[in-house]
Amino acid sequence: MKVTSFTKGMFIGLLLFSGLGGLSVKAQETNWWLTNSLKLDSLSSDLLFHAEGAYSFYTSSGNVDMILQDATPKLFLRKGRFLISAFGELKYQKMKVLAGQTSRTWMHNYNVKLIYDLLPDIQSETGILLQKDDSKYIDNRTVYYSGFSYNTMDNEKLGQQYFLAGGYQTIKPSSLPLNIQVSDIQQPVIYAAQTLVIKTIPNIQITETATIIQDLDKDKAYQATFNVSTQFAFTKKIAGLISYQLTYDKAPIVSQLAPFVDNMNTAITFGLNFSL
């Protein structure tokens, strides 16, 4: 396997990410980053920090030369009832078919949000979603939203979370095929999400999530994502990860792209999850 500059960069990034564990202000036995502060027996007045992430890598050579890398970092900061969380997914694919051209695809997703615990099961959430996806000709998609969630993730057997928010999105398409000209898009949206976490099997955690962003323009298009993942704990800090993800667009975000993109995409990922 050739060690490319991108591979080196990802490896260095993982080392730096692992080093963030040294920034933890104060450790606690409970998963405070998943638990409403009003349900904790005690909560330090100090600034709390937690980081975790997953990474997977695939390479092949021969008739098809391919590199596929996927990293998903997560960061959490808590101060009293306030929780700041930052989620990201960075996916890179380079593929060349024998005697064919080389194609490169980048996909970035980021979600930064501020959560405030109103009641033991109720939280307010305000955040920003950022997306870039070469496969869908999206150069920059930004969704601003604010809403409320019902959260019982502290349950020992079945954690649940339901979220509903209103927001506004702006979309900047990348260069389109056949020199199609499209202006930037701005529209109101409804954003909804649901998460279930099954914790009844020792050392195994099954998580199911579903999200939908409904456009409120005249076409009423929507984008939905469904994900099921299983983590197998090897140690307190490292777990194996298998996940299946399905994304469905009722219509392309840029309607002129209908002849060039599929409505449904699926992916299966195998990797490792690190917790600091």
Secondary structure, 3 states (H helix, E strand, C coil): CCCCHHHHHHHHHHHHHHHHHHHCCCCCCCCHHHCCHHHCCCCCCCCEEEEEEEEEEEEECCCEEEEEEEEEEEEEEEECCEEEEEEEEEEEEEEEECCCCEEEEEEEEEEEEEEEEEECCEEEEEEEEEEEEHHHCEEEEEEEEEEEEEECCCCCCEEEEEEEEEEEEEEEECCCHHHCCCCCEEEEEEEEEEEEEECCCCCEEEEEEEEEEEECCCCCCEEEEEEEEEEEECCCCEEEEEEEEEEEECCCCCHHHCCCCCCEEEEEEEEEEEEC
